[in-house]
């Protein structure tokens, strides 16, 4: 019986649940390094690790990359020596948003902080009101299977991430989810337009003048006659051929509309 109990404890101490090895603030700094060097292109892990000052097979580099993936800041493809990674659109929207007191950036950072499964689980279970480190440590070891060597590191990282994201302990997960939903709604619906003012010629599509730095999906507002408005959405990136197809479609539809009006 005692031997079996010893074996069970050995299993629990064998390996902790998956969690980010670094806080979100550090993760964003590492992600910014990738963005500054590689923009939004894929690069080999050897290259990325080199940007961080690590060797090709560095275990620290592997842990860092895994942490960035858990926060939703990078994505990868391939395997072995052909494995590559790049920053996500989600990370890019955070890093290029340099507006003072940007509510959108703050909401994205809160989302990143709760992207790791273990972060979201704890925040949900405690409804945003975390207990003492001692209480949290006991729960992590007994219920979640953290090892004694990992639990302190995790708690330090988790609290640092919460502080960086300004997730107050009095906030509930439901409030976070409402905030996240509001951010998505703000991205979908353009700001209200005063139709009493003369129509303005809409700006050229961002993909023709530079990438849209605030959203993944591109959305445009077009002012029509009689105060009407129409909206157009497009994928994050489109080729000149894609835009030409849209122009061709409009050229076909316009004569048809005039013909319908005559009839």
Secondary structure, DSSP 8 states (H G I E B T S, - for coil): -HHHHHHHHHHHTT------SS-HHHHHHHHHHHHHHHTTS-EEHHHHHHHTT--TT-HHHHHHHHHHHHTTSEEEE--GGG-EEEE-HHHHHHHT---TT-HHHHHHHHHHHTTSHHHHHHHHHTTT----HHHHHHHHHHTS---HHHHHHHHHHHHHHHHHHT--TT--HHHHHHHHHHHHHHHHS-----TTS--------HHHHS--SS-SSEEEEEE-GGG-EEEEEE-S---HHHHHHHHHHHHHHHHHHHHHHH-
